[in-house]
Amino acid sequence: MLQKKGTGVDHVLSFEVPDSVLVERISGRLVHPASGRSYHEKFQPPKRAGVDDVTGEPLIRRKDDNVDTLKNRLATFHSQTTPVIDYYQKTGRVAKITADRPKEEGIVSEVPSPYDVEMV
């Protein structure tokens, strides 16, 4: 598809996060359905457990925010993306970014500049 348009892939960023971290993040997510505000049981809890900070209405957990569903989604993700990452890694176009750090640390410093790229 890209070749038809006369372009290609110069760089691939692979954001590396262990599955266990993703499971913890997603399975703890809580949502206020009317506003879309989101909370997390551990990382950003509401002031009162199970209740929206603004309206006082109940928070919900999405049906697909559970461990079993997430593990299935991750298995599909890995089966579809690993071959792509492997392909581009062989061409030296992949930069792996450690993306499971606390928000305060950020990851921007690990994203290579397109003018100064060291690929693996």
Secondary structure, DSSP 4 states (H G I P E B T S, - for coil): -TGGGT-----EEEEE--HHHHHHHHHTEEE-TTT--EEETTTB--SBTTB-TTT-PBPB--TT-SHHHHHHHHHHHHHHHHHHHHHHHHTT-EEEEE--S-TTT-SGGGSPBTTB----
